[in-house]
Amino acid sequence: MTNQNIYLDLNVLQTVPASNLNRDDTGAPKTALYGGVTRSRVSSQSWKRAIRTGFHADAVPTASLTKDTFKLLVDKLLEVDSSLDAEAAAQKATDVFAAAKVKLDKDNKTKALMFVSPGQIEKIAQFATDNDSLDSKELQKVFKNDQSLDLALFGRMVADNPELNVDASAQVAHALSTHEIVPEFDYFTAVDDEQGEDQSGSAMIGTIEFNSSTLYRYANINISELVHNLGDTDLTIDGAVEFIKQFLLSMPTGKQNTFANRTLPNYVMISVRQDTPVNLVSAFETPVKSRDGYVTESINRLDDEYVSAQQFVDRPLLTVVLGADNFDWTNQTEVSSAANLNDLLASVKDSLAKAVQDEDIND
């Protein structure tokens, strides 16, 4: 038994038509300079929000990201202890936040958004009900147990009391186009349906900026850290598989009714590693150039970069690919092809189960 980490790498290529998935403060699609040219960009925060929404749709319990943690606790206290009235529950909640060293403003809101799971709120309420004297250290433990999957993956920062922080077990990169993009503008008008016959012209005129791109998306999970956060290896493996599913199928919803831009990945490569996570974005540092589509060349670039990276890292326990795959994997014996998404998820789940069984990752 060893104490080696286990990492899960997710590499995705996904082409998106005319769209504005993730806007900046001017309403324009976010961009980034990489390799000396402008790329389309979708922020990690935007895609993590979409993933959490996917968890909820799949009936996976999710945390609340809110300034109203006080209200959540008051409501739960009233549910847990029927002898409390609203005033007594509010006082008890005030005592909890004081003991936890989390400051509230005059409206009983936290200064910043706070990530808290349903299980944590319930256990905190029960702890406050069962203990007249609230020990700060014991309360901090309650604040960190019973993490939901999204909290365990994405972590929590509490500026008032770092003891309540949760280290994220997942990293999500900003999605970047594999090629240079040129911003485009949609000029639109709208006519008032009720205007008189003697009236003409538009009641509204505007523009929307958009672009089209083939995105390289990357994320990784430290499986050892996820076990630490969730406290159970079976929950960890199931949670990692759920994360993969939602990472592949979710999309940010920016301007989706205007552009109907929802697509699926064109190519997926997932690796299970024991040494270090590897972002393969350097495959696209030189932008892909093409007049007949970017996907095929982007797949070839990604496959080449994967092989090149093997000079620097250990051979993965597993690499499985899904999608258009014309690459010669003859000398990469750990690489396999999945027939569909379910096959892909099953392969990863089996590999993680074996890796967790072989490694002591509970410390």
For each residue, the residues with C-beta under 8 A, 3 or more apart:
1: 359 360
2: 359 360
3: 359 360 361 363
4: 274 359 361
5: 222 223 224 225 274 361
6: 222 223 224 272 273 274 352 355 356 359 361
7: 220 221 222 223 272 273 274 275 276 277
8: 220 221 223 240 244 270 271 272 273 348 352
9: 218 220 269 270 271 272 273 277 278 316
10: 217 218 219 220 244 247 248 268 269 270
11: 216 217 218 268 269 270 271 280 302 306
12: 215 216 217 218 247 248 265 267 268 269
13: 178 214 215 216 217 265 266 267 268 295 298 299 302 323
14: 175 214 215 217 263 264 265 266
15: 213 214 215 263 266 294 295
16: 19 21 40 212 213 214 215 261 263
17: 212 259 261 263
18: 184 186 210 211 212 259 261
19: 16 29 210 211 212 254 255 259 261
20: 23 27 28 29 208 209 210 211 254 255 258 259
21: 16 29 42 46 251 252 254 255 261
22: 29 30 41 42 43 46 252 254
23: 20 26 27 28 29 30 254 255
24: 27 28 29 30
25:
26: 23
27: 20 23 24 208 209
28: 20 23 24 31 183 209
29: 19 20 21 22 23 24 40 41 183 209 210 211
30: 22 23 24 40 41 42 43
31: 28 38 39 40 41 181 183
32: 38 39 41 174 176
33: 36 37 38 39
34: 37 39 176 281 284 285
35: 39 284 285 286 287
36: 33
37: 33 34 180 287
38: 31 32 33 180 181 182 183
39: 31 32 33 34 35 176 177 179 180 181 213 287
40: 16 29 30 31 175 176 177 181 211 213 215
41: 22 29 30 31 32 174 175 176 177
42: 21 22 30 46 47 174 175 215 252
43: 22 30 46 47 174
44: 47 48 172 173 174
45: 48 49
46: 21 22 42 43 49 50 252 254
47: 42 43 44 50 51 172 175 217 247 250 252
48: 44 45 51 52 154 172
49: 45 46 52 53 252
50: 46 47 53 54 246 250 251 252 253
51: 47 48 54 55 150 243 246 247 250
52: 48 49 55 56 62 150 154
53: 49 50 56 57 250
54: 50 51 57 58 245 246 249 250
55: 51 52 58 60 61 62 149 150 242 246
56: 52 53 59 60 62
57: 53 54
58: 54 55 242 245 246
59: 56
60: 55 56 148 149 242
61: 55 117 118 119 148 149
62: 52 55 56 117 148 149 150
63: 115 116 117 118 120 147 148 150 151
64: 68 69 72 115 116 117 118
65: 113 114 115
66: 69 72 113 114 116
67: 109 110 111 112 113 114
68: 64 71 72 109
69: 64 66 72 73 102 110 114 116 121
70: 73 74 93 94 97 104 108 109 110
71: 68 74 75 108
72: 64 66 68 69 75 76 116 121
73: 69 70 76 77 93 96 121 124 125 128
74: 70 71 77 78 86 89 90 93
75: 71 72 78 79
76: 72 73 79 80 121 122 124 125
77: 73 74 80 81 84 89 92 93 125 128 129
78: 74 75 81 82 84 86 89
79: 75 76 125
80: 76 77 122 125 126 129
81: 77 78 84 89 125 129
82: 78
83:
84: 77 78 81 88 89 92
85: 88 89
86: 74 78 89 90
87: 90 91
88: 84 85 91 92
89: 74 77 78 81 84 85 86 92 93
90: 74 86 87 93 94 108
91: 87 88 94 95
92: 77 84 88 89 95 96 128 129
93: 70 73 74 77 89 90 96 97 108 128
94: 70 90 91 97 98 104 108
95: 91 92 98 99 128 134
96: 73 92 93 99 100 124 128 134 139
97: 70 93 94 100 102 103 104
98: 94 95 101
99: 95 96 134 135 136 139
100: 96 97 136 139 140 143 161 164
101: 98 136 160 161 163
102: 69 97 110 114 158 160 161 164
103: 97 110 111 160
104: 70 94 97 108 109 110
105: 108 109 110 111
106:
107:
108: 70 71 90 93 94 104 105
109: 67 68 70 104 105
110: 67 69 70 102 103 104 105 113 114 160
111: 67 103 105 159 160
112: 67 159
113: 65 66 67 110
114: 65 66 67 69 102 110 156 158
115: 63 64 65 150 151 154 155 156 166
116: 63 64 66 69 72 120 121 143 151 156
117: 61 62 63 64 120 121 146 147 148 151
118: 61 63 64 121 122 148
119: 61 122 123 145 146 147 148
120: 63 116 117 123 124 142 143 144 145 146 147
121: 69 72 73 76 116 117 118 124 125
122: 76 80 118 119 125 126 146
123: 119 120 126 127 142 145 146
124: 73 76 96 120 121 127 128 139 142 143
125: 73 76 77 79 80 81 121 122 128 129
126: 80 122 123 129 130
127: 123 124 130 131 134 138 139 142
128: 73 77 92 93 95 96 124 125 131 134
129: 77 80 81 92 125 126
130: 126 127
131: 127 128 134 135 138
132:
133:
134: 95 96 99 127 128 131 138 139
135: 99 131 138 139
136: 99 100 101 139 140
137: 140 141
138: 127 131 134 135 141 142
139: 96 99 100 124 127 134 135 136 142 143
140: 100 136 137 143 144 161 163 164
141: 137 138 144 145
142: 120 123 124 127 138 139 145
143: 100 116 120 124 139 140 164
144: 120 140 141 147 164 166
145: 119 120 123 141 142 231
146: 117 119 120 122 123
147: 63 117 119 120 144 151 152 166 229 230
148: 60 61 62 63 117 118 119 151 152
149: 55 60 61 62 152 153 230 239 242 243
150: 51 52 55 62 63 115 153 154
151: 63 115 116 117 147 148 154 155 156 166 229
152: 147 148 149 166 169 226 229 230 239
153: 149 150 168 169 170 221 226 229 239 243
154: 48 52 115 150 151 168 170
155: 115 151 165 166 167 168 169
156: 114 115 116 151 164 165 166
157: 162 165
158: 102 114 161 162 164 165
159: 111 112 162
160: 101 102 103 110 111
161: 100 101 102 140 158 164
162: 157 158 159 165
163: 101 140
164: 100 102 140 143 144 156 158 161
165: 155 156 157 158 162
166: 115 144 147 151 152 155 156 229
167: 155 225 229
168: 153 154 155 171 225
169: 152 153 155 221 222 223 225 226 228 229
170: 153 154 219 220 221 222 226 243
171: 168 219 220 277
172: 44 47 48 218 219 247
173: 44 176 217 218 219 279 281
174: 32 41 42 43 44
175: 14 40 41 42 47 215 216 217
176: 32 34 39 40 41 173 215 216 281 284
177: 39 40 41 180 181 213 214 215 216
178: 13 213 214 215 216 283 284 287 288 294 298 301
179: 39 213 214 284 287 288 289 290 294 298
180: 37 38 39 177 287
181: 31 38 39 40 177 211 212 213
182: 38 211
183: 28 29 31 38 209 210 211
184: 18 209 210 211 212
185: 207 208 209 210
186: 18 207 208 209 210
187: 205 206 207
188: 205 206 207 208
189: 202 204 205
190: 202 203 204 205
191: 195 201 202 203
192: 195 199 203
193:
194:
195: 191 192 199 203
196: 199
197:
198:
199: 192 195 196
200:
201: 191
202: 189 190 191 205
203: 190 191 192 195
204: 189 190
205: 187 188 189 190 202
206: 187 188
207: 185 186 187 188
208: 20 27 185 186 188 255 258
209: 20 27 28 29 183 184 185 186
210: 18 19 20 29 183 184 185 186 255 259
211: 18 19 20 29 40 181 182 183 184
212: 16 17 18 19 181 184
213: 15 16 39 40 177 178 179 181
214: 13 14 15 16 177 178 179 266 288 294 295 298
215: 12 13 14 15 16 40 42 175 176 177 178
216: 11 12 13 175 176 177 178 280 281 283 284 298 302
217: 10 11 12 13 14 47 173 175 247 265
218: 9 10 11 12 172 173 279 280 281
219: 10 170 171 172 173 243 247
220: 7 8 9 10 170 171 277 279
221: 7 8 153 169 170 226 240 243
222: 5 6 7 169 170 225 226 277
223: 5 6 7 8 169 226 227 236 240 352 355 356 361
224: 5 6 227 228 359 361
225: 5 167 168 169 222 228 229
226: 152 153 169 170 221 222 223 229 230 236 239 240
227: 223 224 230 231 232 233 236 356 361 362
228: 169 224 225 231 362
229: 147 151 152 153 166 167 169 225 226
230: 147 149 152 226 227 235 236 239
231: 145 227 228 235
232: 227 235 236
233: 227 236 237 356 361 362
234: 237 238
235: 230 231 232 238 239
236: 223 226 227 230 232 233 239 240 356
237: 233 234 240 241 349 352 353 356
238: 234 235 241 242
239: 149 152 153 226 230 235 236 242 243
240: 8 221 223 226 236 237 243 244 348 352
241: 237 238 244 245 345 348 349 352
242: 55 58 60 149 238 239 245 246
243: 51 149 153 170 219 221 239 240 246 247
244: 8 10 240 241 247 248 270 344 345 348
245: 54 58 241 242 248 249 341 345
246: 50 51 54 55 58 242 243 249 250
247: 10 12 47 51 172 217 219 243 244 250
248: 10 12 244 245 264 265 268 341
249: 54 245 246 264
250: 47 50 51 53 54 246 247
251: 21 50 256 261 262 263
252: 21 22 42 46 47 49 50
253: 50 256
254: 19 20 21 22 23 46
255: 19 20 21 23 208 210 258 259 261
256: 251 253 259 260 261 262
257: 260
258: 20 208 255
259: 17 18 19 20 210 255 256
260: 256 257
261: 16 17 18 19 21 251 255 256
262: 251 256
263: 14 15 16 17 251
264: 14 248 249
265: 12 13 14 217 248 268 322 323
266: 13 14 15 214 295 299 323 324
267: 12 13 295 298 299 302 321 322 323 324 325
268: 10 11 12 13 248 265 321 322 323 344
269: 9 10 11 12 302 303 306 319 320 321
270: 8 9 10 11 244 318 319 320 321 344 348
271: 8 9 11 278 316 318 319
272: 6 7 8 9 316 317 318 319 348 351 352 355
273: 6 7 8 9 276 277 278 313 314 316 317
274: 4 5 6 7 314 317 355 359
275: 7 313 314
276: 7 273 313
277: 7 9 171 220 222 273
278: 9 271 273 309 313
279: 173 218 220 282
280: 11 216 218 283 302 305 306 309
281: 34 173 176 216 218 284 285
282: 279 285 305
283: 178 216 280 298 301 302 304 305
284: 34 35 176 178 179 216 281 287 288 298 301
285: 34 35 281 282
286: 35
287: 35 37 39 178 179 180 284
288: 178 179 214 284 294 297 298 301
289: 179
290: 179 293 294 297
291:
292:
293: 290 296 297
294: 15 178 179 214 288 290 297 298
295: 13 15 214 266 267 298 299 324
296: 293 299 300 324
297: 288 290 293 294 300 301
298: 13 178 179 214 216 267 283 284 288 294 295 301 302
299: 13 266 267 295 296 302 303 323 324 325 326 327
300: 296 297 303 304 326 327
301: 178 283 284 288 297 298 304 305
302: 11 13 216 267 269 280 283 298 299 305 306
303: 269 299 300 306 307 327
304: 283 300 301 307 308
305: 280 282 283 301 302 308 309
306: 11 269 280 302 303 309 310 319 332
307: 303 304 310 331 332
308: 304 305 311
309: 278 280 305 306 312 313
310: 306 307 313 315 332
311: 308
312: 309
313: 273 275 276 278 309 310
314: 273 274 275
315: 310 334
316: 9 271 272 273 319 334
317: 272 273 274 334 351 354 355
318: 270 271 272 334 336 347 348 351
319: 269 270 271 272 306 316 332 334 335 336
320: 269 270 335 336 337 338 344 347 348
321: 267 268 269 270 325 335 336 337 338
322: 265 267 268 337 338 340 341 343 344
323: 13 265 266 267 268 299
324: 266 267 295 296 299
325: 267 299 321 337
326: 299 300
327: 299 300 303
328:
329: 332 335
330:
331: 307
332: 306 307 310 319 329 335
333:
334: 315 316 317 318 319
335: 319 320 321 329 332
336: 318 319 320 321 347
337: 320 321 322 325
338: 320 321 322 341 343 344 347
339: 343
340: 322 343 344
341: 245 248 322 338 344 345
342: 345 346
343: 322 338 339 340 346 347
344: 244 268 270 320 322 338 340 341 347 348
345: 241 244 245 341 342 348 349
346: 342 343 349 350
347: 318 320 336 338 343 344 350 351
348: 8 240 241 244 270 272 318 320 344 345 351 352
349: 237 241 345 346 352 353
350: 346 347 353 354
351: 272 317 318 347 348 354 355
352: 6 8 223 237 240 241 272 348 349 355 356
353: 237 349 350 356 357
354: 317 350 351 357 358
355: 6 223 272 274 317 351 352 358 359
356: 6 223 227 233 236 237 352 353 359 361
357: 353 354
358: 354 355
359: 1 2 3 4 6 224 274 355 356
360: 1 2 3 363
361: 3 4 5 6 223 224 227 233 356
362: 227 228 233
363: 3 360
